[in-house]
Amino acid sequence: MGASVFLITPPFTQLNTPYPATAYLKGFLNTKGITSFQSDLGIEVTLALFSKQGLQELFNLVNSQAAAHSENIARIIALQDDYIETIDDVILFLQGKNPTLAHRICKRDFLPEASRFAQLEDLDWAFGSMGNQDKAKHLATMYLEDLSDLIMECVDEHFGFSRYAEKLARSANSFDELYAALQREYTFIDRILIDLLSRHMEAVQPKLVAISVPFPGNLYTSLRCGQWIKAHYPGVKIAMGGGFANTELRSLTDTRVFEFYDFIALDDGEAPLENLVAHIEGRKELNELKRTFTMVDEQVTYVNDKSCTDYKQSQVGTPDYSDFLLDSYISAIEVVNPMHRMWSDGRWNKLTMAHGCYWGKCTFCDISLDYIRLYEPIAAQLLCDRMEEIIAQTGQNGFHFVDEAAPPALMRALALEILKRKLNVSWWTNVRFEKSFTRDLCLLLKASGCIAVSGGLEVASDRLLELIQKGITVAQVAQVNRNFTDAGIMVHAYLMYGFPTQTAQETIDSLEMVRQMFKTGILQSAFWHQFTMTAHSPVGQDPAKYHVRKETEAMGAFANNDIVHVDETGAEHELFAYGLKKSLLNYMHGICLDDPLQKWFDFKTPKTRIAPDYIEKALLEDQYATPKPTSKIVWLGKTPEVQTITKTKKGNSWEVTSLTFQNRKERASISVNKEEGMWLADMLEKLSIRNQKTYTLKEVMDSYDAAGLEDFELFWDNKPVNSLYKFGLLKL
C-alpha cells in the first residue's frame, strides 16, 4: 500500500459519517503529489467490538471476572446468547443493508432489552409519522446503549460511543491523570484499537503518522496510538493536530506529552503538514516548521516560520473520502430531538462554505483564534465543483456545511448555482439568525435542497444579546425563524443559560421567549447549554468587564481553555439546568405549552415580565419590507402557458392575458391586462435561473417603462404578481 503520510481519526467521533478533518488534509496532499492513507479508527473499533466475535470475547472476559454486578448488568449477562446471535444482523440493519429487519425489531420481541428501554420516549409521538425504519433504528440504538453500559461497568469505565475517556481529557490542566492511565495495562477497547492500528501500520509503512484530535473524547486513544507506534516503529514520526490542540494546547509546557507525539500543530493543518513532510524528508530545517510544538534541548518549543503563509481556500483541493469504509457507517437514533438526529443519522459529506466567521464578535466565542478570526469565503462555483466531485466519489448527495456561521450572501450564490446545475442535493448548516434571511431567500434555499438550519439564539434577552454582541434581537430571530419555517426548512436553536450577570428574572424571561416560539410553531428543535468561559474569548480575556472573575490565575502545563469562573452578580445558574431541559423536551413534543413556567422548577422563580403575545406581535411587525432597487429578481419556475382571452362586461369587451403556472404540487392562473401580461411572460423567460445574466429590480422596472407601460409599482406589487413567489418568482 505504502504512503508518505498515514492520517488517523482515533476513536470515537460520529458513527454515521466520517469526521472530515483527514479528508480535507488528504485532498490537500493530493494537490502536492504527497501520497497518503486515511483511517477512521472509531468506526473500525466499533465494528470489531459489535460483532459476533467481538461480543463473544467481551462476554468471555466478563464471565471470567468474579465481580458482583448490578441487577441491570446481571440481566444483560443472562441474555448474552441473545446478544451474540442478533448483533451482526442489527449492525447490518443500522448500515442500511438489512432494512426488512425493521419489522421484527419493532415487534419488541427480537432484541434483548435491558434498562435503556425503560427510558424510551413516547415512540408513537416521535415516530408516528416516520414509520418503522426510524422506530427500529431508535430501538436498535437502545440495544447498543445497553451493551455500552455492560462495557462501562465491567471492562472499561471510560467507554462511550462518541466520547472515549472524555472525563480524563476535559479541562486537563495537568497531564498527570492521563499519563497515569497510559501507564496501565491495555483495556479491552485498547486491545481492539491497537490490533487494528498494527495491521494498518504494517500495510501502510508511513514516514509520518498525523493524528487528528477534534474533541477531548479522542485524546486518550490518540495517545495510546502514539505510544504504540513509538514502541514498535521508532523511526516513524508522529504529529497531532485538530480542534483539541487548537483550543486547549496553545500554552503547552509538559514535556511528557512528547513521549507520545513528536510534533503538535495548531490551526489550519495544510501548511504545517506540508512543512512536516518536507522536514522529515530532509528538505526543510526544524526552524522552518509552521505553528508546531516540538522538543528542542529537552524543552517544549514552539516553532513558527512567519515567512511561510497559509493556503487560500481555493488552493486546498477537494476533500477526499477515499480509504474510508463509507458503506459501513452506522445510522443511530439515540435521542428523538430532530436536529440531534441529523448529527447521528444518515451519511453527510462535510464541506465548508467559508473559513472563519464573517461576524466574529460574539463575546463567549474564541474569536481571537485564527480558525474563527480569519474569514475567507469560497466562490459558489468552486463549492459546487467540489460538491459534484464528492458526489461522484462517495455516491452520497447529502452535505453538512460545517461553518461557524454560513454567510447569507454566499448561501444565496450557492443555492442559485445548485439550481443552475440541476444538482439534487440535501444540505444543512449553521447560521446567524439575521435579517438578511428574508421570506424569498429562505424559499430559494429550500428550492436548492436546504432542509435545516441551526443557529444561536443564545440567551433570549435583548440586554444579554447586546452584551454577547450577537448583533440580533429576539424579535428579529422570531421573524427569521418564521421565514425558514414557512419555507419548510427546519430550525434548531442553540440556547445558553448562565452568561455573566444573567439574573433569575432573565433566565425565566428567556424561557418564556422560547415557549412562545414553540407555541407559534416557528421553532422545531432546540438545546440548552450552560455558558463556559474560555481562554480565547473576550469574556475569558477580560473577565472584569463582564463582572466575573477567574477562580485561579494559575496556568496548567497541559490543557488551558475552559476557565472556572465566579459570577457574583448573576443567578445560581446550575439550579435552572434540569427545569430548562425538561421544559424544552416537552415543548418539542408540543406538550405543556400553556403551563406556567414555575411548573418546571422545584424552587421559587420570578414571574415572567414578557407579554404573552410578544412573539406573535413581533411576527406582524416586519411582514414584507420593500425590496431595494439592487435586489436580484429570479424566476425558478417553468415557462407559463400564455393565452389571450377576450372579456366582456356591459357591452364592452377587452383583451387580457392569462398565465397558467404549474409546479410539482399545483397549478394556478393569473389574469392581467394584455400588454402587461405579454411583457411579464417575456420577462420571466429572461429572469429564468437557466440564464447566466441576473437582473436587478431596477433593470426589471426599466424594461417595464421601456415597453411603454404605466405604473410599475402598482402592477408589480399587486396580488397577481405578488402571489407568484409560490411558483418561484423571488426578490433576493
C-alpha positions in Angstrom: 0.0 0.0 0.0 2.7 2.4 1.1 2.1 6.1 1.7 4.2 9.0 3.0 1.5 10.1 5.5 -0.9 8.0 7.5 -3.9 10.1 8.6 -5.8 8.8 11.6 -9.0 9.8 13.4 -8.8 8.0 16.7 -12.0 6.7 18.5 -14.6 7.9 18.9 -16.3 10.8 17.0 -19.5 10.0 15.0 -20.6 6.6 13.9 -22.8 7.7 11.0 -20.3 9.7 8.9 -16.5 10.2 8.8 -15.2 13.2 10.7 -13.9 15.4 7.8 -10.5 16.6 9.1 -8.4 13.9 7.5 -10.5 14.0 4.2 -9.7 17.7 4.0 -5.9 17.1 4.5 -5.8 14.1 2.1 -7.5 16.3 -0.5 -4.8 19.0 0.1 -1.9 16.4 0.0 -3.2 15.2 -3.4 -2.6 18.7 -4.8 1.0 18.4 -3.7 1.6 14.9 -5.0 2.1 13.6 -1.5 0.7 10.0 -1.1 -1.5 9.4 2.0 -3.8 6.8 3.5 -6.5 7.7 6.0 -8.4 5.6 8.6 -11.3 6.3 10.9 -10.3 4.0 13.7 -13.6 5.0 15.5 -15.9 3.1 13.1 -13.3 0.3 12.7 -13.1 -0.3 16.5 -16.9 -0.1 16.8 -17.5 -2.7 14.1 -14.8 -5.1 15.6 -16.4 -4.7 19.0 -20.0 -5.0 18.0 -19.7 -8.2 16.0 -20.3 -11.9 16.8 -16.7 -12.4 17.6 -16.3 -9.1 19.5 -19.2 -9.8 21.8 -18.1 -13.4 22.3 -14.7 -12.1 23.6 -16.4 -9.4 25.6 -18.7 -11.9 27.4 -15.9 -14.4 27.9 -13.9 -11.6 29.7 -17.0 -10.6 31.8 -17.7 -14.2 32.7 -14.1 -14.8 33.9 -14.4 -11.9 36.4 -15.6 -12.7 40.0 -17.1 -9.2 40.5 -20.7 -8.6 41.7 -22.9 -7.0 39.2 -25.9 -4.6 39.3 -29.3 -6.1 38.5 -29.2 -4.5 35.0 -25.8 -5.9 34.1 -26.8 -9.3 35.5 -29.8 -9.3 33.2 -27.5 -8.5 30.1 -25.1 -11.3 31.1 -28.1 -13.7 31.4 -29.2 -12.8 27.9 -25.6 -13.0 26.4 -26.5 -15.6 23.8 -29.3 -13.4 22.5 -26.9 -10.5 22.1 -24.3 -12.7 20.3 -26.9 -14.1 18.0 -28.5 -10.8 17.0 -25.6 -8.4 16.8 -24.4 -9.0 13.2 -28.0 -8.5 11.9 -28.5 -5.3 14.0 -25.3 -3.8 12.7 -26.2 -4.7 9.1 -29.6 -3.1 9.7 -28.1 0.1 11.0 -25.8 0.2 8.0 -28.9 0.2 5.8 -28.1 -3.2 4.4 -30.9 -5.2 6.0 -33.9 -2.9 6.0 -36.6 -5.6 6.3 -35.3 -6.4 9.9 -37.2 -3.3 11.0 -40.5 -5.2 11.1 -39.1 -7.7 13.6 -37.3 -5.1 15.7 -40.5 -3.1 16.0 -42.4 -6.1 17.3 -40.2 -5.7 20.5 -39.5 -9.5 20.8 -36.4 -9.8 18.6 -33.9 -7.7 20.5 -33.0 -8.4 24.2 -34.0 -5.4 26.3 -32.3 -4.0 29.4 -32.5 -0.7 31.3 -32.1 1.7 28.3 -35.5 0.5 27.0 -37.2 1.6 30.3 -36.5 5.3 29.4 -37.9 5.1 25.9 -39.6 8.4 25.0 -43.1 8.3 23.5 -42.3 6.3 20.4 -45.7 6.9 18.8 -45.2 10.6 19.1 -41.7 10.5 17.8 -42.1 8.0 15.0 -45.8 8.0 14.3 -45.3 10.0 11.2 -41.9 8.5 10.4 -42.6 4.8 10.2 -40.9 1.5 11.0 -37.4 2.2 9.9 -36.8 5.1 12.3 -38.6 3.4 15.2 -36.4 0.3 14.6 -33.2 2.5 14.4 -34.1 4.0 17.8 -34.7 0.6 19.4 -31.5 -0.8 17.9 -29.6 2.2 19.3 -31.0 1.5 22.8 -29.8 -2.1 22.4 -26.3 -0.9 21.6 -26.5 1.5 24.6 -27.4 -1.4 26.9 -24.2 -3.1 25.7 -22.2 0.0 26.3 -23.5 0.0 29.9 -22.1 -3.5 30.2 -18.7 -2.4 28.8 -18.5 0.6 31.2 -19.5 -1.3 34.3 -17.4 -4.5 33.6 -14.4 -3.8 31.4 -13.8 -0.1 30.6 -15.2 2.7 32.7 -14.2 5.3 30.0 -16.2 3.8 27.2 -18.7 6.0 25.3 -19.9 5.9 21.6 -18.9 9.4 20.6 -16.7 10.3 23.6 -14.0 8.0 25.0 -12.2 8.8 28.2 -13.5 12.4 27.8 -13.5 12.8 31.6 -9.7 12.4 31.6 -9.2 15.0 28.9 -11.8 17.6 29.7 -10.0 20.6 31.2 -7.0 18.5 32.0 -4.8 21.4 33.2 -2.4 18.8 34.4 -1.3 15.8 32.3 -0.9 13.6 35.5 -4.2 11.7 35.4 -3.9 10.9 31.7 -0.3 10.0 32.0 -1.1 7.6 34.8 -3.9 6.0 32.8 -1.5 5.5 29.9 1.0 3.5 32.1 -1.7 1.0 33.0 -2.4 -2.2 31.1 -4.4 -2.0 27.9 -8.2 -2.0 28.4 -10.4 -4.3 26.3 -11.1 -1.4 23.9 -7.4 -0.5 23.8 -6.6 -4.0 22.6 -9.0 -3.9 19.7 -7.7 -0.4 18.8 -4.0 -1.5 18.8 -4.8 -4.6 16.9 -6.3 -2.6 14.0 -3.6 0.1 14.2 -0.8 -2.5 14.0 -2.4 -4.0 10.8 -2.7 -0.6 9.2 0.9 0.3 10.1 2.1 -3.0 8.6 0.3 -2.3 5.3 0.9 1.5 5.0 4.6 1.7 6.2 4.3 5.6 6.5 7.1 8.1 7.2 4.7 10.3 9.2 1.6 9.5 11.2 -0.8 12.5 11.5 -3.4 12.1 14.2 -6.4 14.4 14.2 -7.9 15.0 17.7 -11.1 17.1 17.3 -12.5 16.6 20.8 -11.4 15.8 24.3 -13.0 12.4 23.8 -10.4 11.5 21.1 -7.4 12.4 23.2 -6.7 9.3 25.3 -6.9 6.9 22.2 -4.7 9.2 20.2 -2.1 9.0 23.0 -2.4 5.2 23.0 -1.8 5.2 19.2 1.3 7.4 19.6 2.6 5.2 22.5 2.3 2.0 20.5 3.9 3.5 17.3 6.8 4.9 19.3 7.4 1.4 20.8 7.1 -0.6 17.5 8.1 1.9 14.8 10.6 4.2 16.5 11.7 5.6 13.1 8.2 6.9 12.2 7.4 10.5 13.3 4.0 11.3 14.9 2.2 14.6 14.6 -1.0 15.6 16.4 -3.4 18.4 15.4 -7.1 19.2 15.3 -9.7 21.1 17.4 -8.5 19.9 20.8 -4.9 21.2 20.2 -6.2 24.4 18.6 -8.2 25.4 21.7 -6.6 23.6 24.6 -2.8 23.2 24.0 -1.7 26.7 23.0 0.3 27.1 26.2 1.7 23.6 26.4 4.8 23.1 28.5 4.6 19.5 29.8 7.5 17.5 28.2 5.8 14.1 28.9 3.4 14.7 26.1 6.3 14.2 23.7 6.7 10.7 24.8 3.6 10.1 22.6 3.9 12.6 19.8 6.9 14.3 18.1 5.0 17.3 16.9 1.8 19.1 17.7 0.5 21.5 15.1 -2.1 24.3 15.6 -4.9 25.8 13.5 -5.2 25.2 9.7 -3.3 21.9 9.1 -2.3 22.2 5.4 0.9 24.3 5.5 2.1 22.8 8.9 1.6 19.3 7.5 3.4 20.1 4.2 6.4 21.5 6.1 6.5 18.5 8.4 6.7 16.1 5.4 9.5 18.3 3.9 11.3 18.3 7.3 11.1 14.5 7.7 12.4 14.1 4.1 15.3 16.4 4.9 14.2 19.2 2.7 13.4 21.7 5.5 15.1 22.6 8.7 13.4 22.4 12.1 13.2 26.2 12.3 11.1 26.2 9.0 8.2 24.4 10.6 4.9 26.3 10.9 2.8 26.7 14.1 4.3 23.5 15.6 5.3 22.4 19.1 8.3 20.0 19.3 11.1 19.2 21.7 14.4 21.2 21.4 17.1 20.6 24.1 14.7 18.8 26.4 12.2 21.8 26.3 8.8 22.1 24.7 9.5 24.7 21.9 7.0 26.5 19.6 8.3 26.9 16.0 6.5 29.2 13.6 8.3 30.3 10.4 6.5 33.6 9.7 7.7 33.7 6.1 5.5 30.6 5.3 2.0 31.7 4.5 -1.2 29.7 4.8 -3.1 28.4 1.7 -6.2 30.2 0.3 -9.4 28.2 0.4 -9.3 27.9 -3.4 -5.9 26.2 -3.2 -6.6 23.4 -0.7 -8.2 21.0 -3.1 -11.4 18.9 -2.7 -11.9 16.8 0.4 -11.0 13.2 -0.5 -13.1 10.5 1.2 -11.3 7.5 -0.3 -9.9 4.8 2.0 -12.9 5.3 4.4 -15.3 2.3 4.8 -18.1 4.5 3.5 -20.7 1.7 3.3 -20.0 0.6 6.9 -21.1 3.6 8.9 -24.0 3.2 11.3 -27.1 5.4 11.4 -28.2 5.5 15.0 -31.1 7.5 16.6 -30.2 8.0 20.2 -32.4 10.9 21.1 -35.5 11.9 19.2 -34.6 15.6 19.1 -35.0 16.2 15.3 -31.7 18.2 15.0 -29.6 15.8 17.1 -30.9 13.0 14.8 -29.4 14.7 11.8 -26.0 14.6 13.6 -26.2 10.8 14.1 -28.5 9.6 11.3 -27.5 9.4 7.7 -24.3 9.9 5.8 -23.3 13.6 5.3 -20.4 14.8 3.3 -18.8 17.6 5.2 -17.8 20.8 3.5 -17.1 24.4 4.5 -18.6 27.5 2.7 -16.2 29.9 4.3 -13.1 29.7 6.6 -13.7 31.5 9.8 -16.8 33.6 10.9 -18.0 36.6 8.9 -19.4 38.1 12.1 -16.6 37.3 14.6 -17.8 39.4 17.5 -19.7 37.1 20.0 -18.1 37.6 23.4 -18.4 33.9 24.5 -16.7 32.6 21.4 -12.9 32.0 20.8 -12.8 34.9 18.3 -9.1 35.5 18.9 -8.2 32.2 17.3 -7.4 32.0 13.6 -9.9 29.4 12.7 -12.6 31.9 13.6 -10.8 35.2 13.2 -9.6 34.8 9.6 -12.7 35.0 7.4 -12.4 33.8 3.8 -15.3 32.6 1.7 -15.1 30.2 -1.2 -16.6 31.1 -4.6 -20.0 29.4 -5.2 -18.8 27.8 -8.5 -15.8 26.2 -6.8 -18.0 25.0 -3.9 -20.4 23.4 -6.5 -17.4 21.8 -8.3 -16.3 20.3 -5.0 -19.8 19.0 -4.3 -20.0 17.3 -7.7 -16.6 15.7 -7.2 -17.6 14.4 -3.8 -20.9 13.0 -5.0 -19.1 11.2 -7.8 -16.6 9.8 -5.3 -18.9 8.8 -2.4 -22.2 8.2 -4.2 -23.8 10.4 -1.4 -25.6 13.7 -2.1 -26.2 14.9 1.4 -24.0 17.8 2.6 -23.4 19.3 6.1 -21.7 22.6 5.8 -19.7 22.8 9.0 -19.3 26.6 9.0 -19.1 28.7 12.2 -21.9 30.7 10.6 -22.7 30.4 6.9 -22.8 33.9 5.2 -26.2 34.7 3.7 -24.8 36.2 0.5 -22.8 33.1 -0.1 -25.7 30.8 0.7 -27.7 32.7 -1.9 -25.0 32.4 -4.5 -24.6 28.6 -3.7 -28.3 28.0 -3.9 -28.5 29.7 -7.4 -25.5 27.7 -8.6 -27.0 24.4 -7.4 -30.3 25.2 -9.2 -28.4 26.3 -12.4 -26.6 22.9 -12.4 -29.8 21.0 -11.6 -28.0 19.2 -8.7 -30.3 17.1 -6.5 -28.7 17.6 -3.0 -29.9 17.8 0.6 -27.9 20.2 2.8 -27.9 21.9 6.2 -25.7 24.3 8.0 -25.3 26.7 10.9 -26.4 30.4 10.6 -26.7 33.6 12.4 -30.4 34.5 12.7 -30.0 37.8 10.9 -32.5 39.9 9.0 -30.9 39.0 5.6 -32.9 35.7 5.7 -36.0 37.1 4.1 -39.0 35.1 3.1 -37.7 34.9 -0.5 -34.2 34.0 0.4 -35.5 31.1 2.5 -37.7 29.9 -0.4 -34.6 29.9 -2.6 -32.5 28.0 -0.1 -35.3 25.4 0.2 -35.6 25.0 -3.6 -31.8 24.3 -3.7 -32.1 21.4 -1.2 -31.6 23.2 2.2 -33.5 21.1 4.7 -32.4 22.5 8.1 -30.5 25.3 9.8 -29.2 25.6 13.3 -28.2 28.9 14.9 -27.5 30.6 18.2 -30.4 32.3 19.9 -28.2 32.0 23.0 -29.9 33.9 25.8 -33.3 35.1 24.5 -32.9 38.5 26.2 -32.1 41.7 24.3 -29.9 43.0 27.1 -27.8 39.9 27.1 -27.8 39.6 23.3 -26.2 43.0 23.3 -23.6 42.0 25.9 -22.9 38.9 23.8 -22.6 41.3 20.8 -24.7 38.9 18.8 -26.0 41.7 16.6 -29.6 40.4 16.7 -32.7 41.0 18.7 -35.3 38.4 19.9 -38.0 39.9 17.6 -35.6 39.6 14.6 -34.8 35.9 15.4 -38.5 35.2 15.6 -39.1 36.8 12.2 -36.2 34.9 10.6 -37.3 31.6 12.1 -40.8 32.2 10.7 -39.3 32.7 7.3 -37.3 29.5 7.5 -40.3 27.5 8.9 -42.8 28.8 6.3 -40.3 27.8 3.5 -40.2 24.3 5.0 -36.7 24.4 6.5 -36.4 23.0 10.0 -35.0 25.4 12.6 -32.8 24.4 15.6 -31.8 27.0 18.2 -28.8 26.8 20.4 -29.8 28.3 23.8 -27.5 29.4 26.6 -28.0 30.0 30.3 -25.5 31.2 32.8 -24.0 34.1 30.8 -22.2 36.5 33.2 -24.6 38.7 35.2 -27.7 36.8 33.9 -30.3 37.1 36.6 -33.0 34.6 37.6 -35.5 37.0 36.0 -33.7 37.0 32.7 -33.4 33.2 32.7 -37.2 32.9 33.2 -37.9 35.6 30.6 -35.6 33.7 28.2 -37.6 30.5 28.8 -40.8 32.4 28.1 -39.5 33.6 24.8 -38.6 30.1 23.9 -42.1 28.8 25.0 -43.7 31.4 22.7 -41.5 30.4 19.7 -42.6 26.8 20.1 -46.2 27.8 20.6 -46.3 29.9 17.4 -44.7 27.0 15.6 -41.6 28.9 14.4 -39.1 26.7 16.2 -38.9 22.9 15.8 -35.8 22.0 17.9 -33.5 23.5 20.5 -30.9 22.6 23.1 -29.8 24.5 26.3 -26.0 24.7 27.0 -24.6 26.2 30.2 -22.1 29.1 29.5 -18.5 28.1 29.7 -15.8 30.8 29.9 -12.9 30.0 27.5 -9.4 31.5 27.5 -9.6 32.8 23.9 -12.9 34.6 24.1 -13.5 38.3 25.0 -15.1 37.2 28.4 -12.1 35.0 29.2 -9.6 37.7 28.2 -11.3 40.5 30.2 -13.5 38.9 32.9 -13.8 42.1 34.9 -15.6 43.9 32.1 -18.3 41.2 32.4 -18.3 41.3 36.2 -16.9 37.8 36.7 -13.5 36.7 38.0 -11.3 33.6 37.4 -11.2 31.2 40.2 -7.4 30.9 39.8 -4.8 32.7 37.7 -2.6 29.6 37.6 -1.8 28.2 34.2 -1.7 24.4 33.7 1.2 22.7 31.9 -1.2 20.8 29.7 -4.7 22.0 28.6 -5.8 25.6 29.1 -9.1 26.6 27.6 -12.1 26.2 29.9 -11.7 28.6 32.8 -13.6 28.1 36.1 -15.2 31.5 36.9 -17.2 33.1 39.7 -20.3 35.1 38.8 -21.2 37.0 42.0 -23.9 39.2 40.5 -25.8 36.5 38.5 -28.3 33.8 39.5 -27.3 30.4 40.8 -27.2 29.1 37.2 -26.9 25.3 38.0 -30.3 25.4 39.7 -32.0 26.0 36.4 -30.4 23.3 34.4 -32.9 20.4 34.9 -36.0 22.6 34.6 -34.8 24.3 31.4 -34.0 20.9 29.7 -37.3 19.2 30.9 -39.5 22.1 29.7 -37.7 22.0 26.3 -38.3 18.3 25.9 -42.0 18.9 26.5 -42.2 21.9 24.2 -40.6 19.9 21.3 -43.3 17.3 21.8 -45.9 20.1 21.7 -46.8 19.4 25.3 -47.5 21.8 28.2 -47.1 24.9 26.0 -49.7 26.8 28.1 -48.5 25.7 31.6 -47.0 28.2 34.0 -43.2 28.3 33.9 -42.9 27.7 37.6 -44.1 24.1 36.9 -40.6 23.2 35.7 -38.7 24.2 38.8 -38.8 22.9 42.4 -37.7 26.3 43.9 -39.4 29.7 43.7 -38.8 31.6 40.5 -39.8 35.1 39.5 -42.9 35.6 37.3 -42.0 36.4 33.7 -42.2 40.0 32.6 -42.6 39.1 28.9 -46.0 39.9 27.4 -47.8 36.6 26.5 -48.2 37.8 22.9 -44.6 39.3 22.5 -43.6 36.9 19.7 -46.9 37.0 17.9 -46.7 40.8 17.8 -43.0 40.6 16.6 -44.2 38.4 13.7 -46.6 41.1 12.5 -44.0 43.8 12.5 -41.8 43.2 9.5 -44.2 41.4 7.2 -42.9 42.5 3.9 -40.1 45.0 3.7 -39.8 46.9 0.4 -37.1 45.3 -1.8 -34.1 47.5 -2.7 -33.7 48.5 -6.4 -30.4 46.4 -6.4 -32.3 43.3 -5.3 -31.9 40.4 -7.7 -35.1 39.1 -9.3 -35.0 35.4 -10.1 -37.6 33.1 -11.7 -37.2 29.4 -10.6 -40.4 28.2 -12.2 -41.4 26.7 -15.5 -42.3 28.7 -18.6 -46.0 29.6 -18.1 -48.7 28.8 -20.6 -49.9 32.1 -22.1 -53.4 32.7 -23.6 -55.1 35.9 -24.7 -58.7 36.0 -23.6 -61.5 38.4 -24.6 -63.6 39.6 -21.7 -67.0 41.4 -22.0 -68.9 43.5 -19.5 -71.9 45.7 -20.1 -71.4 45.6 -23.8 -67.7 46.5 -23.6 -65.0 43.9 -24.5 -61.3 44.0 -23.9 -58.4 41.5 -24.1 -56.5 40.1 -21.1 -53.5 37.8 -20.8 -53.9 34.6 -18.8 -50.7 33.0 -17.5 -51.0 29.4 -16.1 -48.3 28.2 -13.8 -47.5 24.6 -12.9 -45.2 23.3 -10.2 -44.8 19.8 -8.7 -47.7 20.3 -6.3 -50.3 22.5 -8.0 -51.4 24.7 -10.9 -52.7 28.3 -10.8 -53.6 31.1 -13.3 -53.4 34.8 -13.1 -55.0 37.3 -15.4 -53.6 40.8 -16.2 -54.0 43.4 -18.9 -52.9 42.1 -22.3 -49.8 44.3 -22.8 -48.6 43.8 -19.2 -49.2 40.1 -19.5 -47.1 39.7 -22.7 -44.3 41.8 -21.1 -44.4 39.6 -17.9 -44.3 36.3 -19.9 -41.2 37.7 -21.8 -39.6 39.0 -18.6 -40.0 35.7 -16.8 -38.1 34.0 -19.6 -35.2 36.5 -19.1 -35.3 36.1 -15.3 -35.1 32.3 -15.5 -32.5 30.6 -13.4 -31.3 28.9 -16.6 -29.9 32.2 -17.9 -26.4 33.4 -17.0 -27.4 37.0 -16.6 -29.3 38.0 -13.5 -31.5 41.1 -13.4 -31.9 43.6 -10.6 -35.3 45.1 -9.6 -34.2 48.4 -11.2 -33.5 46.6 -14.5 -36.9 44.9 -14.5 -38.5 48.3 -13.8 -36.6 50.0 -16.6 -37.7 47.2 -19.0 -41.3 47.8 -18.0 -41.0 51.5 -18.6 -39.3 51.0 -21.9 -42.2 48.8 -23.1 -44.4 52.0 -22.6 -46.3 50.5 -19.7 -47.5 52.6 -16.8 -47.2 52.5 -13.0 -44.7 49.6 -12.4 -45.2 49.5 -8.6 -49.0 49.2 -8.9 -48.5 46.2 -11.3 -45.6 44.6 -9.6 -46.9 44.8 -6.0 -50.4 43.8 -6.9 -51.9 40.5 -5.9 -51.5 38.5 -9.2 -47.7 39.1 -9.5 -47.2 39.1 -5.7 -48.7 35.6 -5.5 -46.1 34.2 -7.9 -43.5 33.7 -5.2 -45.2 30.3 -4.6 -44.2 29.3 -8.2 -40.7 30.7 -8.0 -40.6 34.5 -8.5 -38.2 35.6 -5.9 -36.8 39.0 -4.8 -33.3 38.4 -3.4 
